[in-house]
Amino acid sequence: MSVSAKRSAGSVEFDLLCLIACPNPALGQARQMLCGAVDFLELFRLAQYHGVRPQLIESLHKMAWETVPVSARTSFENFRRYHGAHALFVSEQLCRLAAKFSEAGLRFAAFKGPTLAKALYGDVSCREYVDLDVIVPEQQVDEAERLLGSLGYCAAAGDRSYRHAFLGYLRQYAFVHPGNGVAIDLHWNFTGIHVPFPLTPAEAWRDLGSVSIGNHAIPTVAGENLALLLAGHGTKEAWRCLGWVCDFSMLIDRHPDLDWRRIHERAKARRCGDAVLLACAMSQELLGTPVPRALLGLLEKSGRVHALVERLTRDLRKSPPDPAGQENFSDFHLCERRIDKLLGAIRLALTRTSGDYDMMKLPPALWSIYYATRPFRLGAKALANLALRATN
């Protein structure tokens, strides 16, 4: 079945997003769809959910806003102005952080957010993002926290001992500036302790790129490492957002010289080579981006990836998307071996989390008790879920 035929299975509005959010928008087909029955409120809502409003608005502008009602155009252009200002402000916050970290001699790299927008789309305002993501060496997390505090950022959850006890397994902490609302995710790894990931921090540190934002050269993940990062992140999140597919498609389109065979081999060495194949397949299925030639044969042979593509694209096309219906533990899609899923599940079952604390708030001196109570809490939760399913 062709890409165009497959697109017909979704809503008109979702199909329209796929046509104009891809690296090379099909404006002719988009014009034909706009002449039909398009719900512009739904189109904007879907674009917001999937994080592709800048791409949508840019394409509508190129089509001279044909058939777009005045009220819808006004809403779209209001967002464009707001997003442009927001992107500049968040980028300015990133530059302040970069200057502070560099002055302190703290190694860091920004990824996603403004750096990805500039690297793939050419401008910080051409991609949607909510927060900033920064990675530092694990041994320098405490110093990074101190520096963020000097910039006015506060931890989103608990004090340092609480974060270490209940959030450390995520290998990232969230910080928010109470004055301006900007959020920063401070990472020392790219995923939690329970699943593999195509890219390790050590690999990223060895081959950083940089992106110019204002007068600052911001260190960032680039090249083959960026391909591994985007494939891993999208797969970890079950590709629930079309914007993540657009990012990977844009990478394929903008960097045809990447060694995709080597990229896959590196991911496979980390026990999640399917993440790269899945990213390529999602890009082809939804946006018509050709799969790199070096990976065509591998993708053709992968029944697991084909099954995942069918299920994930079906879920992605649902309108309206249902966050409550999204599956738990979607990050286990990174595991291409059952043994990794089993070991990851065991690791999670034995790791205390904020949910344990919320269920039974104990003083710090007794926090070690959570290691013993967690399996029982998870067992009770599983039984409750089974009982709920039985009654439905």
C-alpha positions as CSV (number, residue, x, y, z in Angstrom):
1,M,0.0,0.0,0.0
2,S,1.4,3.5,-0.9
3,V,2.1,6.1,1.7
4,S,-0.8,8.2,0.3
5,A,-3.2,5.3,0.6
6,K,-2.2,4.6,4.2
7,R,-2.7,8.2,5.1
8,S,-6.3,7.9,4.2
9,A,-6.9,5.8,7.3
10,G,-6.5,8.8,9.6
11,S,-8.4,12.1,10.0
12,V,-8.2,14.7,7.2
13,E,-6.6,17.1,9.6
14,F,-3.9,14.6,10.7
15,D,-3.2,13.7,7.0
16,L,-2.8,17.4,6.3
17,L,-0.3,17.7,9.0
18,C,1.7,14.8,7.6
19,L,1.7,16.5,4.1
20,I,3.0,19.9,5.3
21,A,5.2,19.0,8.4
22,C,7.6,16.8,6.5
23,P,11.0,18.0,5.3
24,N,9.6,18.8,1.8
25,P,6.0,19.8,2.2
26,A,3.6,18.6,-0.5
27,L,1.8,22.0,-0.9
28,G,-0.1,21.0,-4.0
29,Q,-1.8,18.1,-2.3
30,A,-2.3,20.3,0.8
31,R,-4.1,22.9,-1.3
32,Q,-6.5,20.2,-2.6
33,M,-7.3,19.0,0.9
34,L,-7.8,22.6,2.1
35,C,-10.5,23.0,-0.5
36,G,-12.4,20.2,1.1
37,A,-13.9,19.8,4.5
38,V,-11.2,20.8,7.0
39,D,-11.9,21.6,10.6
40,F,-9.4,24.3,11.4
41,L,-10.0,24.2,15.1
42,E,-9.2,20.5,15.0
43,L,-6.2,21.1,12.7
44,F,-4.7,23.6,15.2
45,R,-5.5,21.4,18.2
46,L,-3.7,18.5,16.5
47,A,-0.8,20.6,15.5
48,Q,-0.5,21.8,19.1
49,Y,-0.7,18.2,20.5
50,H,1.9,17.0,18.0
51,G,4.2,20.0,18.4
52,V,4.2,21.1,14.7
53,R,2.4,24.4,14.8
54,P,5.5,26.3,13.4
55,Q,5.6,24.0,10.4
56,L,1.9,24.2,9.8
57,I,1.8,28.0,9.9
58,E,4.8,28.3,7.7
59,S,3.2,26.1,5.0
60,L,-0.2,27.9,5.3
61,H,1.7,31.2,4.8
62,K,3.4,29.8,1.7
63,M,0.0,28.9,0.3
64,A,-1.2,32.5,0.9
65,W,-3.6,31.2,3.6
66,E,-5.9,29.8,0.9
67,T,-9.4,28.9,2.2
68,V,-8.3,29.5,5.8
69,P,-11.0,31.4,7.7
70,V,-10.0,34.9,9.0
71,S,-10.6,33.8,12.6
72,A,-8.4,30.7,12.2
73,R,-5.7,32.8,10.5
74,T,-5.7,35.3,13.3
75,S,-5.3,32.5,15.9
76,F,-2.4,30.9,14.0
77,E,-0.6,34.3,13.5
78,N,-1.1,35.2,17.2
79,F,0.6,31.9,18.1
80,R,3.4,32.6,15.6
81,R,4.2,35.9,17.3
82,Y,4.0,34.4,20.8
83,H,6.1,31.4,19.8
84,G,8.7,33.6,18.2
85,A,9.1,35.7,21.4
86,H,9.0,32.5,23.6
87,A,11.7,30.9,21.5
88,L,14.0,33.9,21.8
89,F,13.4,34.1,25.5
90,V,14.2,30.4,26.1
91,S,17.2,30.7,23.9
92,E,18.4,33.7,25.9
93,Q,18.0,31.5,29.1
94,L,20.1,28.8,27.4
95,C,22.8,31.4,26.6
96,R,22.9,32.5,30.3
97,L,23.2,28.9,31.4
98,A,26.0,28.3,28.8
99,A,27.9,31.3,30.0
100,K,27.6,30.4,33.7
101,F,28.6,26.7,33.1
102,S,31.5,27.7,30.9
103,E,32.7,30.3,33.4
104,A,32.7,27.6,36.1
105,G,34.5,25.1,33.8
106,L,31.6,22.7,33.9
107,R,31.3,20.5,30.9
108,F,27.8,20.4,29.4
109,A,25.8,19.9,26.2
110,A,22.3,21.1,25.3
111,F,20.0,18.8,23.2
112,K,16.5,19.1,21.9
113,G,15.0,22.6,22.4
114,P,16.5,25.6,20.7
115,T,19.7,23.8,19.7
116,L,17.8,21.1,17.8
117,A,15.6,23.8,16.2
118,K,18.6,25.7,14.9
119,A,20.5,22.6,13.8
120,L,17.7,20.9,11.9
121,Y,15.3,23.7,11.0
122,G,17.7,26.7,10.7
123,D,16.1,28.9,13.4
124,V,15.2,28.6,17.0
125,S,11.5,29.5,16.3
126,C,11.0,26.9,13.6
127,R,10.3,24.1,16.0
128,E,8.1,23.8,19.1
129,Y,9.6,23.0,22.5
130,V,8.6,23.5,26.1
131,D,11.8,23.3,28.1
132,L,15.6,23.0,28.0
133,D,17.5,19.8,28.2
134,V,21.1,19.8,29.3
135,I,23.4,16.9,30.1
136,V,26.5,17.1,32.4
137,P,28.9,14.5,33.6
138,E,27.4,12.5,36.4
139,Q,30.1,13.5,38.9
140,Q,29.3,17.2,38.2
141,V,25.5,17.0,38.8
142,D,25.8,18.6,42.3
143,E,27.8,21.5,40.9
144,A,25.3,21.9,38.0
145,E,22.5,22.1,40.5
146,R,24.4,24.8,42.4
147,L,24.9,26.8,39.3
148,L,21.3,26.5,38.3
149,G,20.4,27.8,41.7
150,S,22.6,30.8,41.2
151,L,20.6,31.5,38.1
152,G,17.3,31.4,40.0
153,Y,16.2,27.9,39.2
154,C,14.6,25.7,41.8
155,A,14.1,21.9,41.9
156,A,10.7,20.9,40.8
157,A,10.5,18.1,43.4
158,G,11.9,17.9,46.9
159,D,15.4,18.6,48.2
160,R,18.6,16.9,47.1
161,S,18.3,13.9,49.4
162,Y,14.7,13.3,48.2
163,R,15.7,13.5,44.5
164,H,18.6,11.2,45.0
165,A,16.4,8.6,46.8
166,F,13.3,8.7,44.7
167,L,14.2,10.2,41.3
168,G,17.8,9.2,40.7
169,Y,16.8,6.1,38.7
170,L,15.5,8.5,36.0
171,R,19.0,9.9,35.7
172,Q,17.6,13.4,35.3
173,Y,16.2,16.1,37.5
174,A,13.7,18.9,36.7
175,F,14.3,22.6,37.6
176,V,12.0,25.5,37.1
177,H,12.6,29.3,37.3
178,P,9.7,30.6,39.5
179,G,10.0,34.1,38.0
180,N,9.8,33.3,34.3
181,G,8.5,29.7,34.2
182,V,11.3,28.3,32.1
183,A,12.0,24.6,32.9
184,I,15.3,22.8,32.6
185,D,15.8,19.0,32.6
186,L,19.3,18.3,34.0
187,H,20.5,15.0,32.7
188,W,23.5,12.8,33.3
189,N,22.3,10.1,31.0
190,F,19.7,9.8,28.2
191,T,17.4,7.3,29.8
192,G,16.5,5.6,33.1
193,I,18.5,2.7,34.7
194,H,16.0,0.1,33.6
195,V,16.3,0.2,29.8
196,P,19.2,0.3,27.2
197,F,19.6,3.3,25.0
198,P,21.4,3.6,21.6
199,L,23.7,6.4,22.8
200,T,25.8,6.5,25.9
201,P,27.0,9.8,27.5
202,A,30.6,8.7,27.0
203,E,30.0,8.5,23.2
204,A,28.3,11.9,23.2
205,W,31.1,13.6,25.1
206,R,33.7,12.2,22.7
207,D,32.1,13.8,19.6
208,L,30.2,17.0,20.5
209,G,29.1,19.5,17.8
210,S,28.1,23.1,18.4
211,V,25.3,25.4,17.4
212,S,25.5,29.2,17.2
213,I,22.7,30.9,19.2
214,G,23.2,34.6,19.6
215,N,26.9,35.2,20.3
216,H,27.3,31.8,21.9
217,A,28.5,28.5,20.5
218,I,26.4,26.0,22.4
219,P,27.8,22.4,22.7
220,T,25.3,19.9,21.4
221,V,24.8,16.3,20.3
222,A,25.4,16.1,16.6
223,G,25.9,13.9,13.6
224,E,25.6,10.1,14.1
225,N,25.1,10.7,17.8
226,L,22.1,12.9,17.1
227,A,20.6,10.2,15.0
228,L,21.0,7.7,17.8
229,L,19.6,10.2,20.3
230,L,16.5,11.0,18.3
231,A,15.8,7.4,17.5
232,G,16.2,6.4,21.1
233,H,14.1,9.2,22.5
234,G,11.2,8.7,20.0
235,T,11.2,4.9,20.7
236,K,11.4,5.4,24.4
237,E,8.3,7.7,24.2
238,A,6.5,5.2,21.8
239,W,6.5,7.9,19.0
240,R,3.4,9.5,20.5
241,C,4.2,12.9,18.9
242,L,4.4,13.6,15.2
243,G,6.9,16.3,15.9
244,W,9.5,13.7,17.0
245,V,8.9,11.9,13.7
246,C,9.4,15.2,11.9
247,D,12.7,15.7,13.7
248,F,14.1,12.4,12.6
249,S,12.8,12.8,9.0
250,M,14.5,16.2,8.9
251,L,17.8,14.6,10.0
252,I,17.6,12.0,7.2
253,D,16.8,14.7,4.7
254,R,19.4,17.3,5.8
255,H,22.2,14.8,6.4
256,P,22.2,12.3,3.5
257,D,25.9,11.6,4.1
258,L,25.5,9.9,7.5
259,D,26.8,6.4,7.7
260,W,23.4,4.7,8.5
261,R,24.9,1.2,8.6
262,R,27.3,2.2,11.3
263,I,24.6,4.1,13.2
264,H,22.5,0.9,13.3
265,E,25.5,-1.2,14.3
266,R,26.2,1.1,17.2
267,A,22.6,0.9,18.4
268,K,22.6,-2.8,18.0
269,A,25.8,-3.0,20.1
270,R,23.7,-1.3,22.8
271,R,21.0,-4.0,22.3
272,C,18.5,-1.6,20.8
273,G,19.2,-1.5,17.0
274,D,15.5,-1.8,16.3
275,A,15.1,1.8,17.5
276,V,17.0,3.1,14.5
277,L,15.0,0.9,12.1
278,L,11.7,2.0,13.8
279,A,12.6,5.6,13.5
280,C,13.2,5.2,9.8
281,A,10.1,3.2,9.3
282,M,7.9,5.7,11.1
283,S,9.4,8.5,9.0
284,Q,8.6,6.7,5.8
285,E,5.1,5.6,6.9
286,L,3.9,9.0,8.1
287,L,5.9,11.5,6.1
288,G,7.0,9.6,3.1
289,T,10.7,10.1,3.9
290,P,12.8,7.4,2.1
291,V,14.5,4.9,4.3
292,P,18.3,5.2,4.0
293,R,19.4,2.6,1.4
294,A,21.9,1.0,3.8
295,L,19.0,0.0,6.1
296,L,16.4,-1.2,3.6
297,G,17.3,-4.8,3.8
298,L,17.5,-4.9,7.6
299,L,14.1,-3.2,7.9
300,E,12.5,-5.6,5.4
301,K,13.6,-8.6,7.5
302,S,12.4,-7.1,10.9
303,G,8.9,-8.5,11.7
304,R,9.1,-6.8,15.2
305,V,9.7,-3.4,13.7
306,H,6.9,-3.8,11.1
307,A,4.4,-4.8,13.9
308,L,5.5,-1.8,16.0
309,V,5.1,0.6,13.1
310,E,1.6,-0.7,12.4
311,R,0.5,-0.3,16.1
312,L,2.2,2.9,16.8
313,T,1.0,4.7,13.7
314,R,-2.5,3.5,14.3
315,D,-2.4,4.9,17.8
316,L,-0.8,8.1,16.6
317,R,-3.7,8.6,14.1
318,K,-6.4,8.4,16.7
319,S,-8.3,11.6,16.9
320,P,-8.5,13.0,19.5
321,P,-5.4,11.4,21.0
322,D,-6.1,9.9,24.4
323,P,-3.2,10.4,26.8
324,A,-5.1,8.3,29.4
325,G,-5.1,5.4,27.0
326,Q,-1.4,5.4,26.3
327,E,0.4,2.3,27.4
328,N,2.6,2.2,30.5
329,F,6.2,1.2,30.2
330,S,6.4,2.4,26.6
331,D,10.2,2.8,27.1
332,F,10.5,-1.0,27.0
333,H,10.1,-0.7,23.2
334,L,13.9,0.1,23.4
335,C,14.5,-3.5,24.4
336,E,14.7,-5.8,21.4
337,R,15.5,-8.8,23.7
338,R,12.9,-10.3,26.1
339,I,15.6,-10.8,28.7
340,D,16.3,-7.0,28.7
341,K,12.6,-6.4,29.3
342,L,12.5,-8.9,32.1
343,L,15.7,-7.5,33.8
344,G,14.3,-4.0,33.4
345,A,11.0,-4.9,35.0
346,I,12.8,-6.5,37.9
347,R,15.1,-3.5,38.3
348,L,12.0,-1.2,38.4
349,A,10.3,-3.4,40.8
350,L,13.2,-3.1,43.2
351,T,13.7,0.6,42.7
352,R,12.0,3.1,45.1
353,T,10.2,5.9,43.3
354,S,8.2,9.0,44.2
355,G,5.1,6.9,43.9
356,D,6.2,4.9,46.9
357,Y,6.8,8.0,48.9
358,D,3.4,9.5,47.9
359,M,1.6,6.4,49.1
360,M,3.3,6.3,52.5
361,K,5.3,9.3,53.6
362,L,8.1,8.3,55.9
363,P,10.9,10.3,57.4
364,P,14.3,10.1,55.7
365,A,15.6,7.7,58.4
366,L,13.1,5.1,57.3
367,W,13.3,5.5,53.5
368,S,15.2,2.2,53.2
369,I,11.9,0.5,54.1
370,Y,10.6,1.3,50.7
371,Y,12.8,-1.3,49.1
372,A,10.8,-3.9,51.1
373,T,7.3,-2.4,50.6
374,R,7.6,-1.6,46.9
375,P,7.0,-5.1,45.5
376,F,3.9,-5.4,47.6
377,R,2.6,-2.0,46.4
378,L,3.2,-2.9,42.8
379,G,1.5,-6.3,43.3
380,A,-1.6,-4.6,44.8
381,K,-1.7,-2.1,42.0
382,A,-1.5,-5.0,39.4
383,L,-4.4,-6.8,41.1
384,A,-6.5,-3.7,41.2
385,N,-5.9,-3.2,37.4
386,L,-6.9,-6.8,36.7
387,A,-10.1,-6.3,38.8
388,L,-10.9,-3.1,36.9
389,R,-10.5,-4.9,33.5
390,A,-12.7,-7.7,34.7
391,T,-15.5,-5.3,35.5
392,N,-15.3,-3.5,32.2
